[in-house]
Amino acid sequence: MDKRFGSKVVDFTKTVYELCSIDPEIKNILSKAGFPDITKPGMIQTAGRFMTIPKGAAVKKINMELIKQTFIEHGYTIKEEGI
């Protein structure tokens, strides 16, 4: 798990599969942030292999600021493309 300044980092450029493989807690946070289907068996192994959090938010029409805030509330720092 990548850590900066004592905080966990979630990299929005990685696939959901990659993120959950590194940090299984991410699956539960995504569920709370508006992706309840992520907890269904096989979801991470299928859609999660090509879906990033921003792509999933666009498909599900979930506000990215809400997702970011949920991760921040759980002690994460957000890494996005170009940052």
Protein Blocks (a to p, Z undefined) as FASTA:
>chain_A
ZZeehiacddfkbcfklmmmmmmmlmmmmmmnopamlmpghklmmmmmmpcfklmmmmno
pafklmmmmmmmnopacddehZZ
